[in-house]
Amino acid sequence: MLGCSSLSIRTTDDKSLFARTMDFTMEPDSKVIIVPRNYGIRLLEKENVVINNSYAFVGMGSTDITSPVLYDGVNEKGLMGAMLYYATFATYADEPKKGTRGINPVYVISQVLGNCVTVDDVIEKLTSYTLLNEANIILGFAPPLHYTFTDASGESIVIEPDKTGITIHRKTIGVMTNSPGYEWHQTNLRAYIGVTPNPPQDIMMGDLDLTPFGQGAGGLGLPGDFTPSARFLRVAYWKKYTEKAKNETEGVTNLFHILSSVNIPKGVVLTNEGKTDYTIYTSAMCAQSKNYYFKLYDNSRISAVSLMAENLNSQDLITFEWDRKQDIKQLNQVNVMS
């Protein structure tokens, strides 16, 4: 299983930010990747067709196949996006539809970030493609995916390849997880509108005065499991009620706190094969600064890579390897007696 949760927020100083978790049963050979302008991204593995990208972008991904595959990222125009698992619902074609070009589902994020500025551009770009059932050479199959994008204005969309074609959801709440589709998750929210950060009122039952055991009782009923529907609800609830950030740093801090509600430790979610599904990394990014932030399962320090600090006309990919060693700040020193 590959899980994942995502959300977008807006700060009071008009910064647009996006974040996601990556949950999986294996650690792909991933790194932070900057793809420079005109580097070129493939559409398919079976055809040697490379499309030059107009814009540079940065994000987490893999360089283990012919073109860089980004799982998420932000480009120099402030467009942000991510792929998330869409098990049993994603539907791909065997051949391109008339008037469209075929694309491997894993190349969608790279192609979109390399060539789009706004969510309107994303919609236009993706309607010109047919997502094909072309196997990923690492996984051995075409992973079932859906996608979410947020631009510098803060508008977020969800794009899902369903049996009827590509379904585009606009005017979203800026939250996404996994299956079922976005419309189902949005409808499911209605069952939890009574969940609130406010404490319930004391009541009398006969001569008995009933009061809450403690703070937080207004949140009773919010599910605590790790299913996609439960994660969607928790992220949506935390997003709505978390105090609004004043700037980028506060926004990034809020994003990591919100997504901590859906982080999965090793061992608490197991597959049918007994493998552990866990949160490999959490990332966040800002449309205005083009900064990419991340932390790992093994190293919870937030690291950052700035897209605009590099030569965006480079001929080569710029990569940053993971530092898996836990980074703990020691505030005092042990006295060693002689």
Long-range contacts (C-beta under 8 A, 24 or more apart in sequence): 1-25, 1-85, 1-87, 1-269, 1-271, 1-277, 2-85, 2-143, 3-85, 3-177, 3-178, 3-226, 3-228, 3-231, 3-264, 3-277, 3-279, 4-82, 4-84, 4-85, 4-177, 4-178, 5-84, 5-175, 5-176, 5-177, 5-231, 5-232, 5-235, 5-259, 5-262, 6-72, 6-82, 6-84, 6-148, 6-175, 6-176, 6-177, 6-235, 7-174, 7-175, 7-176, 7-235, 7-236, 7-239, 7-255, 7-258, 7-259, 8-80, 8-150, 8-154, 8-156, 8-174, 9-174, 9-239, 9-244, 9-245, 9-251, 9-254, 9-255, 10-154, 10-244, 11-244, 11-245, 11-246, 11-247, 11-248, 11-250, 11-251, 12-244, 12-245, 12-246, 12-247, 13-246, 13-247, 13-248, 14-288, 15-245, 15-247, 15-248, 15-251, 15-286, 15-287, 15-288, 15-289, 16-78, 16-80, 16-150, 16-151, 16-152, 16-153, 16-154, 16-286, 16-287, 16-288, 17-248, 17-251, 17-252, 17-255, 17-284, 17-285, 17-286, 17-287, 18-74, 18-80, 18-81, 18-82, 18-150, 18-156, 18-284, 18-285, 18-287, 19-252, 19-255, 19-256, 19-258, 19-259, 19-282, 19-283, 19-284, 19-285, 20-72, 20-82, 20-84, 20-259, 20-282, 20-283, 21-259, 21-262, 21-263, 21-279, 21-281, 21-282, 22-60, 22-71, 22-72, 22-279, 22-280, 22-281, 22-282, 22-283, 23-264, 23-277, 23-278, 23-279, 23-280, 24-277, 24-278, 24-280, 25-271, 25-275, 25-276, 25-277, 25-278, 26-275, 27-280, 28-62, 28-64, 28-138, 29-62, 29-64, 30-60, 30-61, 30-62, 30-71, 30-280, 30-281, 30-322, 31-60, 31-61, 31-62, 31-63, 31-319, 31-320, 31-321, 31-322, 32-58, 32-59, 32-60, 32-292, 32-294, 32-305, 32-319, 32-320, 33-58, 33-59, 33-60, 33-61, 33-63, 33-68, 33-70, 33-73, 33-317, 33-318, 33-319, 33-320, 34-58, 34-305, 34-307, 34-310, 34-312, 34-317, 34-318, 34-319, 35-68, 35-70, 35-110, 35-113, 35-114, 35-317, 36-310, 36-311, 36-312, 36-313, 36-314, 36-315, 36-316, 36-317, 36-318, 37-312, 37-313, 38-313, 39-68, 39-114, 39-315, 39-317, 40-67, 41-67, 41-68, 41-107, 41-110, 41-111, 41-114, 42-66, 42-67, 42-104, 42-107, 43-101, 43-102, 43-103, 43-104, 43-107, 43-111, 43-129, 44-102, 44-103, 44-104, 44-107, 44-132, 44-134, 45-104, 45-134, 45-137, 46-134, 47-102, 51-111, 51-114, 51-115, 53-110, 53-111, 53-113, 53-114, 53-115, 54-114, 54-115, 55-113, 55-114, 55-115, 55-116, 55-117, 56-307, 56-312, 57-110, 57-113, 57-114, 57-307, 58-285, 58-290, 58-292, 58-305, 58-307, 59-109, 59-113, 59-283, 59-285, 59-292, 60-281, 60-283, 60-292, 60-294, 61-109, 61-110, 62-138, 63-317, 63-319, 64-138, 65-106, 65-136, 65-137, 65-138, 67-107, 67-110, 68-110, 68-317, 69-106, 69-107, 69-109, 69-110, 70-109, 70-110, 70-113, 71-109, 72-109, 72-283, 72-285, 73-109, 73-113, 73-285, 73-292, 74-113, 74-285, 74-286, 74-287, 74-290, 74-292, 74-307, 75-113, 75-114, 75-116, 75-290, 75-307, 76-290, 76-307, 76-308, 76-312, 77-116, 77-117, 77-152, 78-117, 78-151, 78-152, 78-287, 78-288, 78-290, 79-112, 79-113, 79-116, 79-117, 79-118, 79-119, 79-121, 79-122, 79-149, 79-150, 79-151, 79-152, 79-287, 80-149, 80-150, 80-151, 80-285, 80-287, 81-109, 81-112, 81-113, 81-122, 81-147, 81-148, 81-149, 81-150, 82-109, 82-147, 82-148, 83-108, 83-109, 83-145, 83-146, 83-147, 84-145, 84-146, 84-147, 84-148, 84-176, 84-177, 84-178, 85-143, 85-144, 85-145, 85-178, 85-179, 86-144, 86-145, 86-146, 86-160, 86-161, 86-178, 86-179, 86-181, 87-144, 87-178, 87-179, 88-144, 88-179, 89-144, 89-146, 89-160, 89-162, 89-179, 89-180, 89-181, 90-144, 90-145, 90-146, 90-160, 90-161, 90-162, 91-161, 91-162, 91-163, 92-131, 92-132, 92-133, 92-142, 92-161, 93-130, 93-131, 93-132, 93-133, 94-132, 94-133, 95-130, 95-132, 96-129, 96-130, 96-132, 97-130, 100-127, 100-128, 100-129, 100-130, 101-128, 101-129, 101-130, 102-129, 102-130, 102-131, 102-132, 102-134, 103-129, 103-130, 103-131, 103-132, 104-131, 104-132, 104-134, 104-136, 104-142, 105-131, 105-132, 105-134, 105-142, 105-143, 105-145, 105-161, 106-136, 106-142, 106-143, 106-145, 108-145, 108-147, 109-147, 112-147, 112-149, 117-151, 118-151, 118-152, 118-153, 118-155, 119-149, 119-150, 119-151, 119-155, 119-156, 119-157, 119-170, 122-149, 122-151, 122-157, 122-159, 123-157, 123-159, 123-168, 126-159, 126-166, 126-168, 127-166, 131-161, 131-166, 146-176, 146-181, 146-182, 148-172, 148-176, 150-174, 150-287, 151-287, 152-287, 152-288, 158-182, 173-236, 173-239, 174-239, 175-232, 175-235, 175-236, 175-239, 176-232, 177-228, 177-229, 177-231, 177-232, 177-235, 177-262, 178-228, 178-231, 179-228, 180-228, 180-229, 185-228, 185-229, 185-232, 188-229, 188-232, 188-233, 189-233, 189-236, 192-221, 192-222, 192-233, 192-237, 194-221, 195-219, 195-220, 195-221, 195-222, 195-237, 197-241, 226-262, 226-264, 226-268, 226-269, 231-262, 234-261, 234-262, 235-259, 235-261, 235-262, 248-286, 248-288, 248-289, 248-291, 251-286, 252-284, 252-286, 252-293, 252-302, 255-284, 256-282, 256-284, 256-295, 256-302, 266-297, 296-322, 296-323, 296-324, 298-324, 298-325, 298-326, 299-323, 299-324, 299-325, 299-326, 299-327, 300-326, 300-327, 301-326, 301-327
